[in-house]
């Protein structure tokens, strides 16, 4: 494997990891907000 190909693969892997973690956090926060809203609507 050439150095350029390995570098591109390494950068792509790091970017994919960061993007995946960001999306996971977005889903978790939205789920938490939705849960809080349903609790608020049910208690009032």
C-alpha angles and dihedrals in degrees: 000000000000122000093246093051092048091049092050091048091049093049091045092051092050091047092049091050092050092046092048093051091048093051091047090053091048091053092046093050093047090049090050092049091049091050092050092050093051091049091050093049092047096049097051 
